[in-house]
Amino acid sequence: FISTSKKNKDAAVIPEEIQSAPVEENLEAKEENWISYGYSLTDREQDEFDHHALLFVGVSLCLVGGAYILAYLPDFKQRDWIQREAYLELARRESEGRPLIDR
């Protein structure tokens, strides 16, 4: 026992019958302690199902599916076109006998 009061014996003492009062109910099983996720304010099972379904859809479909779509989009910055055009320009300059790069 750690006392933070002065050492003049004015600490409070709690009788044993108050300390050892048994807990009669399991508070986790009571419905009145349920905090809703915000999808259903009356049905606990529906609220939890909607919450888990939304998280599954949000994570798996939006993040994973969105990353998949972005990875396989066409070349929107036209990097491939620029490289092909550079090779064509080099071939044209070689065939004309001009230097590859003008200064």
All heavy atoms as an XYZ file, in Angstrom:
841
protein
N       0.843     -1.179      0.000
C       0.000      0.000      0.000
C       0.887      1.239      0.000
O       1.753      1.393      0.848
C      -0.918     -0.059      1.224
C      -1.821      1.140      1.358
C      -2.848      1.346      0.483
C      -1.631      2.053      2.365
C      -3.675      2.434      0.619
C      -2.440      3.132      2.506
C      -3.478      3.329      1.638
N       0.661      2.155     -0.954
C       1.446      3.376     -1.044
C       0.562      4.527     -0.600
O      -0.521      4.737     -1.145
C       1.938      3.612     -2.487
C       2.850      2.477     -2.905
C       2.645      4.951     -2.589
C       3.276      2.548     -4.348
N       1.020      5.265      0.353
C       0.271      6.393      0.878
C       0.937      7.688      0.431
O       2.150      7.833      0.529
C       0.206      6.332      2.399
O      -0.413      7.495      2.892
N       0.134      8.609     -0.078
C       0.671      9.904     -0.492
C       0.346     10.997      0.520
O       0.637     12.153      0.288
C       0.111     10.300     -1.859
O      -1.306     10.339     -1.784
C       0.563      9.323     -2.928
N      -0.277     10.615      1.621
C      -0.620     11.615      2.626
C       0.568     11.834      3.563
O       1.552     11.110      3.538
C      -1.849     11.174      3.419
O      -1.540      9.988      4.122
N       0.445     12.839      4.397
C       1.486     13.109      5.379
C       1.587     11.922      6.333
O       0.645     11.158      6.492
C       1.166     14.382      6.152
C       1.156     15.610      5.299
C       0.807     16.814      6.139
C       0.670     18.040      5.265
N       0.266     19.210      6.040
N       2.691     11.790      6.995
C       2.926     10.649      7.855
C       2.341     10.831      9.248
O       2.835     10.292     10.220
C       4.439     10.381      7.960
C       5.098     10.080      6.658
C       4.497      8.840      6.023
C       5.145      8.561      4.693
N       4.410      7.662      3.887
N       1.265     11.567      9.382
C       0.650     11.768     10.695
C      -0.574     10.868     10.877
O      -1.466     11.185     11.636
C       0.286     13.242     10.909
C      -0.683     13.743      9.869
O      -1.144     12.983      9.029
N      -0.984     15.031      9.934
N      -0.651      9.771     10.120
C      -1.686      8.740     10.280
C      -3.092      9.231      9.943
O      -4.053      8.754     10.507
C      -1.668      8.161     11.694
C      -0.353      7.631     12.148
C       0.001      6.402     11.375
C       1.315      5.848     11.941
N       1.887      4.844     11.136
N      -3.254     10.145      9.011
C      -4.590     10.581      8.627
C      -5.031      9.962      7.297
O      -5.798     10.540      6.561
C      -4.691     12.107      8.584
C      -3.757     12.731      7.566
O      -2.887     12.010      7.059
O      -3.899     13.934      7.295
N      -4.555      8.778      6.964
C      -4.944      8.089      5.737
C      -6.306      7.430      5.933
O      -6.664      7.011      7.038
C      -3.904      7.043      5.368
N      -7.074      7.319      4.868
C      -8.400      6.710      4.955
C      -8.265      5.189      4.922
O      -7.429      4.633      4.233
C      -9.264      7.174      3.806
N      -9.139      4.521      5.630
C      -9.161      3.067      5.684
C     -10.514      2.616      5.151
O     -11.555      3.111      5.564
C      -8.942      2.556      7.123
C      -9.027      1.046      7.160
C      -7.612      3.037      7.656
N     -10.495      1.616      4.236
C     -11.730      1.103      3.645
C     -12.025     -0.244      4.285
O     -11.149     -1.117      4.328
C     -11.583      0.953      2.127
C     -11.276      2.303      1.509
C     -12.830      0.350      1.512
C     -10.970      2.248      0.035
N     -13.230     -0.421      4.792
C     -13.567     -1.715      5.403
C     -13.499     -2.847      4.367
O     -13.706     -2.644      3.175
C     -14.994     -1.531      5.903
C     -15.272     -0.082      5.830
C     -14.301      0.540      4.917
N     -13.242     -4.071      4.820
C     -13.068     -5.206      3.908
C     -14.343     -5.578      3.181
O     -14.293     -6.054      2.053
C     -12.540     -6.408      4.683
C     -11.072     -6.321      4.943
C     -10.520     -7.637      5.447
O     -11.017     -8.689      5.006
O      -9.614     -7.593      6.269
N     -15.503     -5.424      3.790
C     -16.735     -5.825      3.106
C     -17.014     -4.955      1.890
O     -17.636     -5.381      0.933
C     -17.932     -5.822      4.050
C     -18.309     -4.461      4.602
C     -17.880     -4.291      6.047
O     -17.258     -5.180      6.610
O     -18.202     -3.229      6.588
N     -16.551     -3.729      1.846
C     -16.721     -2.872      0.678
C     -15.694     -3.241     -0.395
O     -15.995     -3.263     -1.576
C     -16.593     -1.388      1.066
C     -17.734     -1.010      1.993
C     -16.598     -0.509     -0.170
C     -17.652      0.397      2.519
N     -14.486     -3.563      0.004
C     -13.438     -3.907     -0.950
C     -13.743     -5.197     -1.688
O     -13.476     -5.329     -2.867
C     -12.091     -4.055     -0.239
C     -11.488     -2.760      0.195
C     -10.147     -2.993      0.873
O      -9.809     -4.103      1.210
N      -9.405     -1.918      1.054
N     -14.281     -6.176     -1.003
C     -14.460     -7.488     -1.611
C     -15.868     -7.706     -2.151
O     -16.355     -8.819     -2.171
C     -14.121     -8.567     -0.591
O     -15.025     -8.481      0.506
N     -16.548     -6.649     -2.564
C     -17.884     -6.801     -3.130
C     -17.771     -7.493     -4.486
O     -17.044     -7.029     -5.360
C     -18.551     -5.444     -3.282
N     -18.426     -8.630     -4.692
C     -18.281     -9.370     -5.957
C     -18.987     -8.656     -7.107
O     -20.015     -8.009     -6.939
C     -18.944    -10.716     -5.664
C     -19.932    -10.414     -4.584
C     -19.325     -9.314     -3.763
N     -18.399     -8.796     -8.271
C     -19.019     -8.247     -9.476
C     -20.042     -9.263     -9.950
O     -19.704    -10.407    -10.256
C     -17.957     -7.976    -10.562
C     -18.622     -7.470    -11.822
C     -16.928     -6.994    -10.052
N     -21.302     -8.881    -10.012
C     -22.369     -9.837    -10.302
C     -22.600    -10.035    -11.795
O     -23.071    -11.071    -12.217
C     -23.663     -9.369     -9.644
C     -23.582     -9.337     -8.130
C     -24.842     -8.809     -7.504
O     -25.811     -8.563     -8.237
O     -24.852     -8.637     -6.286
N     -22.280     -9.056    -12.599
C     -22.620     -9.145    -14.015
C     -21.375     -8.952    -14.864
O     -20.463     -8.236    -14.490
C     -23.637     -8.062    -14.373
C     -24.905     -8.119    -13.568
C     -25.765     -6.912    -13.822
O     -25.482     -6.170    -14.770
O     -26.710     -6.698    -13.067
N     -21.379     -9.582    -15.997
C     -20.317     -9.378    -16.969
C     -20.703     -8.167    -17.812
O     -21.673     -8.200    -18.560
C     -20.156    -10.616    -17.844
C     -18.996    -10.490    -18.789
O     -18.272     -9.499    -18.767
N     -18.814    -11.489    -19.626
N     -19.938     -7.084    -17.694
C     -20.319     -5.845    -18.378
C     -20.156     -5.941    -19.882
O     -20.809     -5.230    -20.628
C     -19.486     -4.683    -17.825
C     -19.753     -4.330    -16.363
C     -18.836     -3.199    -15.944
C     -21.201     -3.963    -16.157
N     -19.275     -6.829    -20.374
C     -19.089     -6.953    -21.825
C     -20.297     -7.587    -22.502
O     -20.560     -7.356    -23.668
C     -17.836     -7.776    -22.115
C     -16.573     -7.082    -21.707
C     -15.353     -7.936    -21.966
O     -15.507     -9.038    -22.522
O     -14.252     -7.499    -21.613
N     -21.023     -8.426    -21.769
C     -22.162     -9.118    -22.367
C     -23.437     -8.271    -22.353
O     -24.402     -8.614    -23.016
C     -22.415    -10.425    -21.636
N     -23.427     -7.185    -21.625
C     -24.637     -6.373    -21.539
C     -24.817     -5.535    -22.803
O     -23.873     -4.979    -23.330
C     -24.563     -5.459    -20.316
C     -24.643     -6.228    -19.002
C     -24.519     -5.297    -17.843
C     -25.779     -4.507    -17.696
N     -25.799     -3.682    -16.506
N     -26.005     -5.457    -23.276
C     -26.320     -4.690    -24.476
C     -26.274     -3.185    -24.222
O     -26.075     -2.410    -25.132
C     -27.701     -5.073    -25.012
C     -27.753     -6.429    -25.651
C     -26.968     -6.489    -26.960
O     -26.949     -5.491    -27.689
O     -26.375     -7.539    -27.222
N     -26.439     -2.759    -22.999
C     -26.482     -1.320    -22.746
C     -25.098     -0.683    -22.803
O     -24.983      0.520    -22.854
C     -27.155     -1.037    -21.410
C     -26.471     -1.682    -20.231
C     -27.362     -1.685    -19.011
O     -28.543     -2.003    -19.122
O     -26.842     -1.363    -17.944
N     -24.039     -1.497    -22.827
C     -22.691     -0.960    -22.951
C     -22.193     -0.985    -24.395
O     -21.034     -0.715    -24.648
C     -21.720     -1.735    -22.062
C     -21.935     -1.435    -20.612
O     -22.309     -0.318    -20.268
N     -21.736     -2.415    -19.765
N     -23.042     -1.334    -25.325
C     -22.671     -1.428    -26.741
C     -22.546     -0.031    -27.327
O     -23.402      0.829    -27.158
C     -23.726     -2.237    -27.490
C     -23.675     -2.115    -28.959
C     -22.624     -2.369    -29.762
C     -24.736     -1.708    -29.814
N     -22.952     -2.160    -31.067
C     -24.247     -1.750    -31.138
C     -26.044     -1.326    -29.620
C     -25.024     -1.423    -32.227
C     -26.817     -1.006    -30.707
C     -26.295     -1.052    -31.994
N     -21.448      0.209    -28.033
C     -21.237      1.484    -28.709
C     -21.315      1.215    -30.206
O     -20.544      0.423    -30.744
C     -19.873      2.098    -28.337
C     -19.839      2.401    -26.844
C     -19.633      3.366    -29.137
C     -18.502      2.884    -26.357
N     -22.225      1.869    -30.868
C     -22.478      1.632    -32.290
C     -21.360      2.209    -33.153
O     -20.736      3.201    -32.806
C     -23.805      2.272    -32.684
O     -23.995      2.191    -34.074
N     -21.107      1.564    -34.308
C     -20.180      2.105    -35.300
C     -20.842      3.211    -36.119
O     -20.187      3.901    -36.873
C     -19.706      1.002    -36.238
C     -18.769      0.014    -35.594
C     -19.162     -1.294    -35.390
C     -17.495      0.389    -35.208
C     -18.310     -2.200    -34.810
C     -16.640     -0.508    -34.623
C     -17.051     -1.810    -34.426
O     -16.198     -2.707    -33.847
N     -22.159      3.334    -36.005
C     -22.864      4.401    -36.693
C     -23.682      3.936    -37.881
O     -24.303      4.750    -38.554
N     -23.701      2.649    -38.159
C     -24.451      2.151    -39.309
C     -25.869      1.751    -38.917
O     -26.794      1.915    -39.691
C     -23.729      0.964    -39.942
C     -22.314      1.300    -40.339
C     -21.235      0.860    -39.594
C     -22.053      2.099    -41.440
C     -19.939      1.186    -39.946
C     -20.769      2.438    -41.793
C     -19.715      1.976    -41.040
O     -18.444      2.309    -41.380
N     -26.024      1.185    -37.730
C     -27.339      0.841    -37.213
C     -27.338      1.147    -35.724
O     -26.499      0.640    -34.985
C     -27.646     -0.639    -37.450
O     -28.869     -0.979    -36.826
N     -28.269      1.949    -35.287
C     -28.307      2.344    -33.885
C     -29.146      1.394    -33.045
O     -29.158      1.507    -31.815
C     -28.839      3.763    -33.756
C     -28.002      4.840    -34.448
C     -28.682      6.184    -34.343
C     -26.609      4.886    -33.886
N     -29.853      0.455    -33.679
C     -30.729     -0.433    -32.930
C     -30.275     -1.891    -32.953
O     -30.497     -2.609    -31.997
C     -32.158     -0.358    -33.502
O     -32.115     -0.683    -34.896
C     -32.737      1.028    -33.316
N     -29.655     -2.361    -34.026
C     -29.277     -3.774    -34.167
C     -27.764     -3.907    -34.122
O     -27.057     -3.423    -35.011
C     -29.826     -4.314    -35.487
C     -29.633     -5.808    -35.621
O     -29.285     -6.458    -34.615
O     -29.848     -6.332    -36.732
N     -27.263     -4.574    -33.086
C     -25.814     -4.703    -32.905
C     -25.175     -5.560    -33.998
O     -24.115     -5.221    -34.529
C     -25.531     -5.293    -31.536
C     -24.073     -5.431    -31.233
C     -23.851     -5.978    -29.850
N     -22.441     -5.953    -29.520
C     -21.948     -6.032    -28.328
N     -22.767     -6.129    -27.302
N     -20.666     -6.025    -28.118
N     -25.803     -6.685    -34.336
C     -25.237     -7.587    -35.344
C     -25.203     -6.922    -36.718
O     -24.226     -7.062    -37.454
C     -26.022     -8.887    -35.395
C     -25.852     -9.723    -34.142
C     -26.689    -10.978    -34.175
O     -27.336    -11.238    -35.212
O     -26.690    -11.694    -33.169
N     -26.247     -6.225    -37.085
C     -26.286     -5.528    -38.371
C     -25.240     -4.421    -38.417
O     -24.583     -4.211    -39.440
C     -27.677     -4.945    -38.629
C     -27.821     -4.273    -39.966
C     -27.697     -5.260    -41.120
O     -28.167     -6.380    -41.038
N     -27.054     -4.847    -42.189
N     -25.050     -3.733    -37.306
C     -24.059     -2.665    -37.219
C     -22.651     -3.213    -37.420
O     -21.862     -2.663    -38.191
C     -24.180     -1.974    -35.864
C     -23.277     -0.772    -35.753
O     -23.333      0.089    -36.657
O     -22.533     -0.685    -34.773
N     -22.333     -4.323    -36.755
C     -21.000     -4.919    -36.902
C     -20.796     -5.482    -38.301
O     -19.712     -5.360    -38.875
C     -20.788     -6.005    -35.852
C     -20.634     -5.445    -34.452
C     -20.483     -6.516    -33.406
O     -20.599     -7.723    -33.749
O     -20.248     -6.168    -32.244
N     -21.823     -6.111    -38.873
C     -21.705     -6.645    -40.234
C     -21.470     -5.523    -41.246
O     -20.603     -5.626    -42.115
C     -22.953     -7.435    -40.623
C     -22.920     -7.921    -42.035
C     -22.171     -9.025    -42.375
C     -23.609     -7.241    -43.037
C     -22.107     -9.470    -43.677
C     -23.551     -7.676    -44.347
C     -22.799     -8.798    -44.666
N     -22.229     -4.456    -41.134
C     -22.061     -3.331    -42.059
C     -20.670     -2.706    -41.927
O     -20.049     -2.336    -42.921
C     -23.129     -2.265    -41.809
C     -24.510     -2.731    -42.225
O     -24.613     -3.745    -42.940
O     -25.497     -2.069    -41.838
N     -20.176     -2.609    -40.710
C     -18.851     -2.039    -40.478
C     -17.769     -2.903    -41.114
O     -16.899     -2.406    -41.830
C     -18.616     -1.896    -38.975
C     -17.261     -1.387    -38.619
N     -16.856     -0.105    -38.899
C     -16.216     -1.989    -38.028
C     -15.618      0.052    -38.482
N     -15.204     -1.082    -37.953
N     -17.823     -4.213    -40.887
C     -16.820     -5.108    -41.448
C     -16.931     -5.201    -42.965
O     -15.915     -5.278    -43.667
C     -16.930     -6.483    -40.812
C     -16.567     -6.482    -39.357
N     -17.120     -7.337    -38.446
C     -15.726     -5.695    -38.637
C     -16.626     -7.099    -37.255
N     -15.787     -6.092    -37.346
N     -18.141     -5.190    -43.487
C     -18.317     -5.230    -44.942
C     -17.759     -3.967    -45.593
O     -17.104     -4.043    -46.643
C     -19.801     -5.388    -45.279
N     -17.996     -2.829    -44.988
C     -17.483     -1.579    -45.543
C     -15.958     -1.544    -45.503
O     -15.314     -1.102    -46.466
C     -18.060     -0.382    -44.787
C     -17.643      0.975    -45.334
C     -18.324      1.224    -46.661
C     -17.982      2.066    -44.368
N     -15.363     -2.022    -44.428
C     -13.906     -2.068    -44.354
C     -13.337     -3.027    -45.395
O     -12.317     -2.739    -46.029
C     -13.451     -2.475    -42.959
C     -13.560     -1.385    -41.904
C     -13.156     -1.920    -40.549
C     -12.709     -0.200    -42.266
N     -13.980     -4.178    -45.588
C     -13.503     -5.136    -46.584
C     -13.576     -4.533    -47.982
O     -12.621     -4.603    -48.749
C     -14.332     -6.417    -46.528
C     -14.009     -7.364    -47.636
C     -12.839     -8.100    -47.596
C     -14.852     -7.495    -48.729
C     -12.523     -8.975    -48.625
C     -14.547     -8.359    -49.753
C     -13.379     -9.102    -49.704
N     -14.705     -3.935    -48.295
C     -14.861     -3.332    -49.624
C     -13.891     -2.177    -49.798
O     -13.237     -2.039    -50.834
C     -16.323     -2.869    -49.839
C     -16.455     -2.025    -51.074
C     -17.240     -4.072    -49.921
N     -13.759     -1.352    -48.785
C     -12.872     -0.198    -48.883
C     -11.426     -0.581    -49.065
O     -10.720     -0.006    -49.895
N     -10.967     -1.577    -48.329
C      -9.561     -1.958    -48.413
C      -9.299     -2.812    -49.640
O      -8.442     -2.505    -50.458
C      -9.121     -2.695    -47.123
C      -7.751     -3.301    -47.284
C      -9.141     -1.735    -45.959
N     -10.061     -3.888    -49.790
C      -9.720     -4.829    -50.861
C     -10.085     -4.294    -52.237
O      -9.269     -4.389    -53.155
C     -10.392     -6.177    -50.620
O     -11.790     -6.037    -50.696
N     -11.245     -3.755    -52.384
C     -11.638     -3.323    -53.722
C     -11.034     -1.975    -54.099
O     -10.509     -1.821    -55.201
C     -13.157     -3.268    -53.837
C     -13.862     -4.621    -53.760
C     -15.362     -4.429    -53.922
C     -13.340     -5.574    -54.789
N     -11.101     -1.019    -53.212
C     -10.619      0.315    -53.574
C      -9.100      0.391    -53.627
O      -8.538      0.854    -54.616
C     -11.164      1.343    -52.592
S     -12.954      1.529    -52.701
N      -8.433     -0.065    -52.592
C      -6.973      0.047    -52.589
C      -6.315     -0.953    -53.531
O      -5.500     -0.581    -54.373
C      -6.438     -0.137    -51.168
C      -6.779      0.977    -50.190
C      -6.217      0.657    -48.823
C      -6.240      2.295    -50.674
N      -6.664     -2.223    -53.394
C      -6.035     -3.239    -54.225
C      -6.512     -3.114    -55.669
O      -5.711     -3.141    -56.605
C      -6.317     -4.645    -53.660
C      -5.760     -5.724    -54.557
C      -5.738     -4.775    -52.263
N      -7.807     -2.971    -55.862
C      -8.334     -2.821    -57.223
C      -7.870     -1.527    -57.880
O      -7.548     -1.499    -59.065
N      -7.820     -0.452    -57.106
C      -7.342      0.821    -57.652
C      -5.878      0.760    -58.046
O      -5.475      1.293    -59.085
N      -5.066      0.106    -57.227
C      -3.647     -0.048    -57.566
C      -3.477     -0.910    -58.814
O      -2.618     -0.646    -59.655
C      -2.890     -0.655    -56.392
N      -4.295     -1.936    -58.957
C      -4.240     -2.804    -60.137
C      -4.603     -2.017    -61.396
O      -3.933     -2.123    -62.427
C      -5.194     -3.986    -59.953
C      -5.224     -4.935    -61.117
C      -4.229     -5.879    -61.277
C      -6.247     -4.884    -62.062
C      -4.242     -6.761    -62.348
C      -6.277     -5.748    -63.123
C      -5.276     -6.686    -63.258
O      -5.301     -7.542    -64.317
N      -5.633     -1.210    -61.309
C      -6.048     -0.421    -62.477
C      -4.978      0.605    -62.836
O      -4.650      0.789    -64.008
C      -7.409      0.249    -62.188
C      -8.509     -0.801    -62.168
C      -7.717      1.327    -63.222
C      -9.849     -0.288    -61.697
N      -4.420      1.277    -61.842
C      -3.373      2.261    -62.120
C      -2.123      1.623    -62.716
O      -1.440      2.228    -63.544
C      -3.001      3.021    -60.851
C      -4.006      4.066    -60.385
C      -3.569      4.661    -59.054
C      -4.175      5.151    -61.421
N      -1.815      0.400    -62.311
C      -0.619     -0.271    -62.825
C      -0.773     -0.638    -64.297
O       0.212     -0.665    -65.042
C      -0.327     -1.519    -61.998
N      -1.995     -0.916    -64.748
C      -2.206     -1.361    -66.119
C      -2.905     -0.331    -66.997
O      -3.462     -0.669    -68.031
C      -2.984     -2.683    -66.120
C      -2.130     -3.803    -65.602
C      -2.275     -4.266    -64.312
C      -1.139     -4.362    -66.394
C      -1.463     -5.280    -63.819
C      -0.326     -5.370    -65.917
C      -0.497     -5.826    -64.634
O       0.310     -6.818    -64.157
N      -2.862      0.928    -66.606
C      -3.397      1.986    -67.462
C      -2.524      2.142    -68.705
O      -1.346      1.784    -68.692
C      -3.405      3.319    -66.706
C      -4.581      3.605    -65.798
C      -4.363      4.918    -65.074
C      -5.866      3.662    -66.560
N      -3.071      2.685    -69.763
C      -2.228      2.977    -70.922
C      -1.155      4.006    -70.560
O      -1.199      4.630    -69.509
C      -3.201      3.564    -71.945
C      -4.546      3.254    -71.459
C      -4.464      3.004    -70.001
N      -0.210      4.183    -71.438
C       0.921      5.080    -71.207
C       0.430      6.526    -71.292
O       0.487      7.159    -72.342
C       1.998      4.797    -72.250
C       3.261      5.566    -71.996
O       3.487      5.960    -70.841
O       4.020      5.771    -72.949
N      -0.033      7.063    -70.167
C      -0.647      8.387    -70.214
C       0.379      9.508    -70.290
O       0.045     10.609    -70.669
C      -1.593      8.599    -69.029
C      -0.947      8.578    -67.686
C      -0.525      9.741    -67.097
C      -0.778      7.389    -67.014
C       0.063      9.719    -65.857
C      -0.196      7.361    -65.776
C       0.233      8.525    -65.197
N       1.629      9.253    -69.943
C       2.657     10.277    -70.111
C       3.395     10.109    -71.441
O       4.319     10.864    -71.718
C       3.655     10.219    -68.957
C       3.066     10.686    -67.646
C       4.123     10.786    -66.589
C       3.516     11.299    -65.297
N       4.514     11.425    -64.247
N       3.014      9.145    -72.205
C       3.534      8.876    -73.555
C       5.047      8.659    -73.552
O       5.763      9.112    -74.432
C       3.151      9.990    -74.510
C       1.662     10.100    -74.682
C       1.276     11.168    -75.665
O       2.094     11.985    -76.067
N       0.026     11.160    -76.061
N       5.546      7.934    -72.558
C       6.967      7.652    -72.496
C       7.383      6.714    -73.628
O       8.466      6.873    -74.193
C       7.320      7.028    -71.150
C       7.185      8.006    -70.022
C       7.549      7.369    -68.710
N       7.285      8.295    -67.616
C       7.032      7.929    -66.394
N       7.019      6.674    -66.082
N       6.815      8.839    -65.474
N       6.554      5.733    -73.931
C       6.881      4.804    -75.017
C       6.901      5.533    -76.359
O       7.757      5.277    -77.199
C       5.884      3.651    -75.061
C       5.963      2.762    -73.841
O       7.018      2.765    -73.180
O       4.962      2.076    -73.543
N       5.975      6.446    -76.568
C       5.914      7.175    -77.822
C       7.174      8.026    -78.000
O       7.736      8.107    -79.091
C       4.678      8.074    -77.841
C       4.604      8.920    -79.074
C       4.104      8.568    -80.286
C       5.088     10.261    -79.211
N       4.232      9.597    -81.170
C       4.836     10.655    -80.537
C       5.704     11.161    -78.364
C       5.175     11.896    -81.025
C       6.041     12.404    -78.845
C       5.780     12.761    -80.167
N       7.632      8.642    -76.933
C       8.824      9.497    -77.010
C      10.049      8.682    -77.394
O      10.855      9.097    -78.243
C       9.043     10.220    -75.664
C       7.913     11.224    -75.422
C      10.386     10.905    -75.606
C       7.910     11.808    -74.032
N      10.182      7.489    -76.826
C      11.333      6.651    -77.152
C      11.262      6.169    -78.600
O      12.269      6.176    -79.317
C      11.402      5.459    -76.195
C      12.666      4.641    -76.338
C      12.767      3.559    -75.284
O      11.822      3.308    -74.550
N      13.917      2.939    -75.217
N      10.083      5.762    -79.064
C       9.940      5.334    -80.464
C      10.244      6.481    -81.421
O      10.906      6.304    -82.448
C       8.512      4.829    -80.712
C       8.237      3.463    -80.169
C       6.940      2.891    -80.721
N       5.813      3.804    -80.610
C       4.955      3.820    -79.606
N       5.086      2.990    -78.612
N       3.964      4.678    -79.588
N       9.778      7.667    -81.083
C      10.030      8.830    -81.932
C      11.522      9.169    -81.985
O      12.049      9.562    -83.035
C       9.233     10.026    -81.400
C       9.235     11.232    -82.289
C       8.473     11.030    -83.584
O       7.585     10.154    -83.641
O       8.774     11.759    -84.551
N      12.229      8.998    -80.849
C      13.675      9.254    -80.834
C      14.409      8.269    -81.728
O      15.323      8.661    -82.479
C      14.200      9.172    -79.408
N      14.038      6.991    -81.698
C      14.674      6.004    -82.575
C      14.398      6.315    -84.054
O      15.281      6.183    -84.912
C      14.199      4.588    -82.248
C      14.861      3.994    -81.027
C      14.097      3.491    -79.984
C      16.247      3.929    -80.921
C      14.696      2.936    -78.872
C      16.858      3.381    -79.812
C      16.078      2.892    -78.787
O      16.680      2.352    -77.695
N      13.189      6.749    -84.366
C      12.877      7.101    -85.757
C      13.692      8.311    -86.213
O      14.178      8.354    -87.354
C      11.381      7.388    -85.906
C      10.454      6.176    -85.800
C       9.004      6.634    -85.794
C      10.714      5.207    -86.926
N      13.847      9.288    -85.326
C      14.634     10.476    -85.662
C      16.108     10.127    -85.853
O      16.761     10.629    -86.785
C      14.474     11.532    -84.570
C      15.172     12.839    -84.842
C      14.590     13.603    -86.021
O      13.433     13.366    -86.410
O      15.329     14.467    -86.556
N      16.639      9.233    -85.007
C      18.028      8.792    -85.184
C      18.205      8.052    -86.505
O      19.194      8.255    -87.227
C      18.455      7.889    -84.014
C      18.729      8.593    -82.695
C      18.997      7.572    -81.607
C      19.893      9.547    -82.822
N      17.270      7.209    -86.861
C      17.353      6.469    -88.131
C      17.272      7.427    -89.316
O      17.988      7.265    -90.317
C      16.233      5.434    -88.205
N      16.411      8.446    -89.230
C      16.292      9.419    -90.310
C      17.590     10.203    -90.480
O      18.066     10.401    -91.615
C      15.135     10.376    -90.029
C      14.849     11.357    -91.168
C      13.732     12.304    -90.830
N      14.050     13.174    -89.703
C      14.784     14.305    -89.795
N      15.282     14.679    -90.955
N      15.014     15.038    -88.732
N      18.198     10.639    -89.383
C      19.445     11.409    -89.461
C      20.591     10.546    -89.993
O      21.437     11.029    -90.742
C      19.808     11.978    -88.098
C      18.929     13.159    -87.714
C      19.289     13.625    -86.302
N      18.503     14.780    -85.932
C      18.971     16.023    -85.941
N      20.204     16.267    -86.276
N      18.195     17.026    -85.604
N      20.629      9.274    -89.595
C      21.684      8.387    -90.109
C      21.535      8.185    -91.612
O      22.521      8.162    -92.353
C      21.634      7.031    -89.391
C      22.234      7.031    -88.017
C      22.150      5.663    -87.358
O      21.518      4.749    -87.916
O      22.708      5.533    -86.260
N      20.290      8.019    -92.075
C      20.082      7.782    -93.507
C      20.405      9.027    -94.326
O      20.804      8.930    -95.485
C      18.649      7.327    -93.764
O      17.747      8.379    -93.484
N      20.233     10.217    -93.763
C      20.561     11.467    -94.467
C      22.038     11.817    -94.345
O      22.507     12.733    -95.025
C      19.725     12.622    -93.923
C      18.243     12.498    -94.234
C      17.432     13.627    -93.624
O      18.014     14.480    -92.907
O      16.212     13.632    -93.834
N      22.789     11.117    -93.464
C      24.202     11.402    -93.300
C      24.471     12.598    -92.411
O      25.588     13.102    -92.354
N      23.492     13.055    -91.696
C      23.669     14.201    -90.781
C      24.159     13.685    -89.432
O      24.023     12.507    -89.099
C      22.333     14.915    -90.602
C      21.858     15.560    -91.894
C      20.482     16.179    -91.795
N      20.338     17.053    -90.643
C      19.175     17.459    -90.174
N      18.064     17.068    -90.770
N      19.106     18.244    -89.137
N      24.744     14.548    -88.608
C      25.133     14.102    -87.257
C      23.894     13.759    -86.438
O      22.797     14.298    -86.671
C      25.867     15.315    -86.678
C      25.454     16.472    -87.491
C      25.079     15.959    -88.853
N      24.077     12.853    -85.504
C      22.937     12.404    -84.711
C      22.379     13.517    -83.829
O      21.173     13.610    -83.609
C      23.324     11.201    -83.850
C      23.773      9.958    -84.646
C      24.145      8.848    -83.689
C      22.712      9.524    -85.613
N      23.270     14.392    -83.334
C      22.842     15.518    -82.500
C      23.437     16.794    -83.074
O      24.648     16.886    -83.269
C      23.323     15.331    -81.037
C      22.727     14.062    -80.459
C      22.945     16.539    -80.202
C      23.251     13.729    -79.073
N      22.602     17.789    -83.372
C      23.085     19.081    -83.866
C      23.489     19.947    -82.689
O      22.881     19.916    -81.623
C      21.980     19.804    -84.652
C      21.724     19.150    -85.984
O      22.658     18.496    -86.494
O      20.600     19.283    -86.488
N      24.544     20.748    -82.942
C      24.961     21.662    -81.884
C      24.721     23.070    -82.278
O      24.620     23.566    -83.252
C      26.448     21.487    -81.580
C      26.663     20.150    -80.944
C      28.076     20.014    -80.515
N      28.232     18.650    -80.032
C      29.217     18.263    -79.292
N      30.136     19.095    -78.948
N      29.292     17.032    -78.902
